[in-house]
């Protein structure tokens, strides 16, 4: 590489990493010193624009209603082995049935990983797998 970057790549990267660490430290210190002011501003903005936000959400839903409902009506396979609607997925994950099935699967996986298989060879010796 005959470009400036090609010739000075190692120097540039070294300076970048040093500046990157300084930049992150500055951002964190700024965040923690101004945290309360920022939270108060966000709460004030939320309270002032709450109605606007709700009307936007309603109009978005009305414009995209068919697509959103079709997406929620898709069936997905949960990690517990049950087929459920995508719109009910988070509700299903909170049920006792889901938790029991996941626990059973975890116990079976632990048991299967602990089982040692013993194979008897033709010459009478055994092999542990």
Secondary structure, DSSP 8 states (H G I E B T S, - for coil): --SHHHHSHHHHHHHHHHHHHHHHHHHHHHHHHSHHHHHHHHHHHHHHTHHHHHHHHHHHHHHTHHHHHHHHT-EEE-TTS-EEEGGGHHHHHTSHHHHHHHHHHHHHHHHHHH---EEE-TTS-EEE-
